Amino acid sequence: MRKVIAVLITLGITIILLIGSMDLPQFGIEDTPTNNDVTKYYIENATKETGATNIITGVILDYRAFDTFVESSVLFTSAIVVMIVLKKEKSK
């Protein structure tokens, strides 16, 4: 009975995801949310405003610096937690 329920749930989730993916815009169309004014602004002004030699570096380290800092903090915290969990205690 559990296997049947698991299969039905899996099929249900698969159908929901497939129906949801039908509403995604086609790849490469200019009038999509990913190709909005912010993207054009970054491409045109990132190297001038940030002084970076690379657009991606300018966006990540200047425009999105706080977000990148928080992501780095989460990764650092998770690494510390893993080290604490896997630490071997010294036997006396």
Backbone as JSON Lines, residues from 0, in Angstrom:
{"i":0,"aa":"M","n":[0.82,-1.19,0.0],"ca":[0.0,0.0,0.0],"c":[0.87,1.26,0.0]}
{"i":1,"aa":"R","n":[1.99,1.25,0.78],"ca":[2.88,2.4,0.82],"c":[3.5,2.68,-0.53]}
{"i":2,"aa":"K","n":[3.87,1.63,-1.26],"ca":[4.47,1.81,-2.57],"c":[3.5,2.44,-3.54]}
{"i":3,"aa":"V","n":[2.25,2.06,-3.47],"ca":[1.23,2.62,-4.36],"c":[1.04,4.1,-4.05]}
{"i":4,"aa":"I","n":[1.0,4.46,-2.78],"ca":[0.85,5.86,-2.39],"c":[2.07,6.67,-2.82]}
{"i":5,"aa":"A","n":[3.26,6.09,-2.67],"ca":[4.48,6.78,-3.08],"c":[4.5,7.02,-4.58]}
{"i":6,"aa":"V","n":[4.07,6.03,-5.35],"ca":[4.02,6.17,-6.81],"c":[3.0,7.23,-7.2]}
{"i":7,"aa":"L","n":[1.84,7.23,-6.56],"ca":[0.81,8.23,-6.87],"c":[1.27,9.64,-6.53]}
{"i":8,"aa":"I","n":[1.93,9.8,-5.4],"ca":[2.45,11.12,-5.03],"c":[3.51,11.57,-6.02]}
{"i":9,"aa":"T","n":[4.4,10.67,-6.4],"ca":[5.43,10.99,-7.37],"c":[4.84,11.39,-8.71]}
{"i":10,"aa":"L","n":[3.86,10.64,-9.17],"ca":[3.2,10.99,-10.43],"c":[2.47,12.33,-10.33]}
{"i":11,"aa":"G","n":[1.83,12.58,-9.2],"ca":[1.14,13.85,-9.01],"c":[2.09,15.03,-9.06]}
{"i":12,"aa":"I","n":[3.21,14.91,-8.35],"ca":[4.21,15.98,-8.36],"c":[4.79,16.18,-9.75]}
{"i":13,"aa":"T","n":[5.04,15.08,-10.45],"ca":[5.56,15.16,-11.81],"c":[4.59,15.89,-12.73]}
{"i":14,"aa":"I","n":[3.32,15.57,-12.64],"ca":[2.31,16.21,-13.48],"c":[2.22,17.7,-13.15]}
{"i":15,"aa":"I","n":[2.24,18.04,-11.87],"ca":[2.19,19.46,-11.47],"c":[3.4,20.22,-12.02]}
{"i":16,"aa":"L","n":[4.59,19.63,-11.93],"ca":[5.79,20.3,-12.45],"c":[5.74,20.45,-13.97]}
{"i":17,"aa":"L","n":[5.24,19.44,-14.67],"ca":[5.14,19.53,-16.13],"c":[4.13,20.59,-16.55]}
{"i":18,"aa":"I","n":[3.01,20.67,-15.85],"ca":[2.02,21.7,-16.16],"c":[2.6,23.09,-15.88]}
{"i":19,"aa":"G","n":[3.32,23.22,-14.77],"ca":[3.93,24.5,-14.44],"c":[5.0,24.91,-15.44]}
{"i":20,"aa":"S","n":[5.74,23.97,-15.99],"ca":[6.79,24.31,-16.95],"c":[6.22,24.74,-18.3]}
{"i":21,"aa":"M","n":[4.97,24.46,-18.55],"ca":[4.35,24.89,-19.81],"c":[4.16,26.41,-19.84]}
{"i":22,"aa":"D","n":[4.11,27.06,-18.67],"ca":[3.93,28.51,-18.6],"c":[5.24,29.28,-18.68]}
{"i":23,"aa":"L","n":[6.37,28.6,-18.7],"ca":[7.65,29.29,-18.79],"c":[7.81,29.91,-20.17]}
{"i":24,"aa":"P","n":[8.47,31.07,-20.25],"ca":[8.7,31.68,-21.57],"c":[9.72,30.87,-22.36]}
{"i":25,"aa":"Q","n":[9.62,30.98,-23.67],"ca":[10.57,30.25,-24.52],"c":[11.96,30.84,-24.37]}
{"i":26,"aa":"F","n":[12.95,30.02,-24.52],"ca":[14.33,30.44,-24.37],"c":[14.74,31.36,-25.52]}
{"i":27,"aa":"G","n":[15.37,32.47,-25.2],"ca":[15.89,33.36,-26.21],"c":[14.99,34.5,-26.61]}
{"i":28,"aa":"I","n":[13.76,34.53,-26.13],"ca":[12.86,35.62,-26.48],"c":[13.27,36.85,-25.68]}
{"i":29,"aa":"E","n":[13.33,38.01,-26.35],"ca":[13.84,39.21,-25.71],"c":[12.89,39.76,-24.65]}
{"i":30,"aa":"D","n":[11.6,39.56,-24.8],"ca":[10.62,40.15,-23.89],"c":[10.26,39.19,-22.76]}
{"i":31,"aa":"T","n":[11.27,38.75,-22.0],"ca":[11.04,37.87,-20.85],"c":[11.52,38.57,-19.58]}
{"i":32,"aa":"P","n":[11.1,38.12,-18.42],"ca":[11.54,38.77,-17.18],"c":[13.06,38.74,-16.97]}
{"i":33,"aa":"T","n":[13.73,37.76,-17.52],"ca":[15.18,37.71,-17.34],"c":[15.9,38.75,-18.18]}
{"i":34,"aa":"N","n":[15.27,39.23,-19.22],"ca":[15.87,40.24,-20.09],"c":[15.21,41.59,-19.86]}
{"i":35,"aa":"N","n":[15.19,42.05,-18.62],"ca":[14.54,43.31,-18.32],"c":[15.54,44.45,-18.29]}
{"i":36,"aa":"D","n":[15.11,45.61,-17.8],"ca":[15.95,46.79,-17.79],"c":[17.17,46.66,-16.89]}
{"i":37,"aa":"V","n":[17.05,45.91,-15.8],"ca":[18.17,45.76,-14.88],"c":[19.33,45.05,-15.58]}
{"i":38,"aa":"T","n":[19.01,44.02,-16.34],"ca":[20.05,43.28,-17.05],"c":[20.77,44.19,-18.04]}
{"i":39,"aa":"K","n":[20.0,44.96,-18.78],"ca":[20.62,45.88,-19.75],"c":[21.48,46.92,-19.04]}
{"i":40,"aa":"Y","n":[20.99,47.42,-17.91],"ca":[21.76,48.4,-17.14],"c":[23.08,47.81,-16.66]}
{"i":41,"aa":"Y","n":[23.04,46.6,-16.14],"ca":[24.26,45.94,-15.69],"c":[25.26,45.77,-16.83]}
{"i":42,"aa":"I","n":[24.77,45.34,-17.97],"ca":[25.67,45.11,-19.1],"c":[26.3,46.41,-19.57]}
{"i":43,"aa":"E","n":[25.51,47.49,-19.6],"ca":[26.03,48.76,-20.1],"c":[26.92,49.49,-19.1]}
{"i":44,"aa":"N","n":[26.66,49.36,-17.81],"ca":[27.32,50.21,-16.82],"c":[28.2,49.49,-15.81]}
{"i":45,"aa":"A","n":[28.21,48.19,-15.78],"ca":[28.92,47.47,-14.72],"c":[30.41,47.77,-14.7]}
{"i":46,"aa":"T","n":[31.06,47.74,-15.83],"ca":[32.51,47.96,-15.82],"c":[32.85,49.42,-15.54]}
{"i":47,"aa":"K","n":[32.0,50.35,-15.99],"ca":[32.26,51.78,-15.75],"c":[32.06,52.14,-14.28]}
{"i":48,"aa":"E","n":[30.97,51.69,-13.68],"ca":[30.62,52.08,-12.32],"c":[31.43,51.35,-11.25]}
{"i":49,"aa":"T","n":[31.78,50.11,-11.5],"ca":[32.46,49.32,-10.47],"c":[33.97,49.32,-10.61]}
{"i":50,"aa":"G","n":[34.47,49.58,-11.78],"ca":[35.91,49.53,-12.01],"c":[36.42,48.11,-12.2]}
{"i":51,"aa":"A","n":[35.5,47.15,-12.27],"ca":[35.9,45.75,-12.48],"c":[36.22,45.53,-13.95]}
{"i":52,"aa":"T","n":[37.08,44.57,-14.2],"ca":[37.43,44.26,-15.58],"c":[36.44,43.28,-16.2]}
{"i":53,"aa":"N","n":[35.54,42.79,-15.39],"ca":[34.63,41.74,-15.81],"c":[33.23,42.1,-15.3]}
{"i":54,"aa":"I","n":[32.21,41.96,-16.14],"ca":[30.84,42.31,-15.76],"c":[30.37,41.45,-14.59]}
{"i":55,"aa":"I","n":[30.64,40.16,-14.64],"ca":[30.17,39.25,-13.6],"c":[30.8,39.6,-12.26]}
{"i":56,"aa":"T","n":[32.07,39.9,-12.26],"ca":[32.74,40.29,-11.02],"c":[32.14,41.57,-10.46]}
{"i":57,"aa":"G","n":[31.87,42.53,-11.33],"ca":[31.27,43.78,-10.9],"c":[29.9,43.58,-10.29]}
{"i":58,"aa":"V","n":[29.09,42.75,-10.9],"ca":[27.74,42.51,-10.38],"c":[27.8,41.79,-9.05]}
{"i":59,"aa":"I","n":[28.6,40.75,-8.96],"ca":[28.63,39.94,-7.74],"c":[29.27,40.7,-6.57]}
{"i":60,"aa":"L","n":[30.36,41.4,-6.81],"ca":[31.08,42.03,-5.71],"c":[30.65,43.45,-5.4]}
{"i":61,"aa":"D","n":[29.94,44.12,-6.3],"ca":[29.53,45.49,-6.02],"c":[28.02,45.63,-5.93]}
{"i":62,"aa":"Y","n":[27.3,45.25,-6.97],"ca":[25.85,45.41,-6.95],"c":[25.18,44.45,-5.97]}
{"i":63,"aa":"R","n":[25.7,43.25,-5.86],"ca":[25.08,42.24,-5.0],"c":[26.01,41.84,-3.87]}
{"i":64,"aa":"A","n":[26.78,42.75,-3.36],"ca":[27.79,42.43,-2.35],"c":[27.16,41.91,-1.07]}
{"i":65,"aa":"F","n":[26.08,42.54,-0.6],"ca":[25.47,42.09,0.65],"c":[24.92,40.68,0.5]}
{"i":66,"aa":"D","n":[24.28,40.39,-0.63],"ca":[23.75,39.06,-0.88],"c":[24.88,38.03,-0.92]}
{"i":67,"aa":"T","n":[25.97,38.37,-1.58],"ca":[27.12,37.47,-1.64],"c":[27.72,37.26,-0.26]}
{"i":68,"aa":"F","n":[27.77,38.31,0.55],"ca":[28.28,38.18,1.92],"c":[27.43,37.22,2.73]}
{"i":69,"aa":"V","n":[26.11,37.34,2.61],"ca":[25.21,36.45,3.36],"c":[25.37,35.01,2.89]}
{"i":70,"aa":"E","n":[25.49,34.8,1.6],"ca":[25.7,33.44,1.08],"c":[27.01,32.86,1.61]}
{"i":71,"aa":"S","n":[28.05,33.67,1.63],"ca":[29.34,33.21,2.16],"c":[29.24,32.87,3.63]}
{"i":72,"aa":"S","n":[28.49,33.68,4.37],"ca":[28.3,33.42,5.8],"c":[27.57,32.1,6.03]}
{"i":73,"aa":"V","n":[26.57,31.83,5.22],"ca":[25.84,30.57,5.34],"c":[26.75,29.39,5.04]}
{"i":74,"aa":"L","n":[27.56,29.49,3.99],"ca":[28.49,28.41,3.66],"c":[29.52,28.2,4.77]}
{"i":75,"aa":"F","n":[30.05,29.29,5.33],"ca":[31.02,29.19,6.42],"c":[30.39,28.53,7.64]}
{"i":76,"aa":"T","n":[29.17,28.96,7.98],"ca":[28.48,28.39,9.14],"c":[28.21,26.91,8.95]}
{"i":77,"aa":"S","n":[27.78,26.53,7.76],"ca":[27.51,25.11,7.51],"c":[28.8,24.28,7.57]}
{"i":78,"aa":"A","n":[29.91,24.83,7.1],"ca":[31.18,24.1,7.18],"c":[31.61,23.92,8.63]}
{"i":79,"aa":"I","n":[31.43,24.95,9.45],"ca":[31.77,24.84,10.87],"c":[30.9,23.8,11.56]}
{"i":80,"aa":"V","n":[29.61,23.79,11.25],"ca":[28.7,22.82,11.86],"c":[29.1,21.4,11.48]}
{"i":81,"aa":"V","n":[29.44,21.19,10.22],"ca":[29.87,19.85,9.79],"c":[31.14,19.44,10.52]}
{"i":82,"aa":"M","n":[32.07,20.37,10.69],"ca":[33.3,20.04,11.41],"c":[33.01,19.7,12.87]}
{"i":83,"aa":"I","n":[32.09,20.42,13.49],"ca":[31.74,20.14,14.89],"c":[31.08,18.76,15.0]}
{"i":84,"aa":"V","n":[30.18,18.46,14.08],"ca":[29.47,17.18,14.13],"c":[30.43,16.02,13.9]}
{"i":85,"aa":"L","n":[31.36,16.17,13.0],"ca":[32.26,15.07,12.66],"c":[33.52,15.02,13.52]}
{"i":86,"aa":"K","n":[33.65,15.95,14.47],"ca":[34.84,15.99,15.32],"c":[34.91,14.74,16.19]}
{"i":87,"aa":"K","n":[36.08,14.16,16.22],"ca":[36.3,12.99,17.06],"c":[36.78,13.45,18.42]}
{"i":88,"aa":"E","n":[36.19,12.91,19.44],"ca":[36.6,13.24,20.8],"c":[37.81,12.4,21.15]}
{"i":89,"aa":"K","n":[38.71,12.98,21.92],"ca":[39.89,12.25,22.36],"c":[39.49,11.29,23.47]}
{"i":90,"aa":"S","n":[39.97,10.09,23.36],"ca":[39.7,9.11,24.41],"c":[40.76,9.22,25.51]}
{"i":91,"aa":"K","n":[40.32,9.07,26.74],"ca":[41.25,9.23,27.88],"c":[41.92,7.93,28.21]}
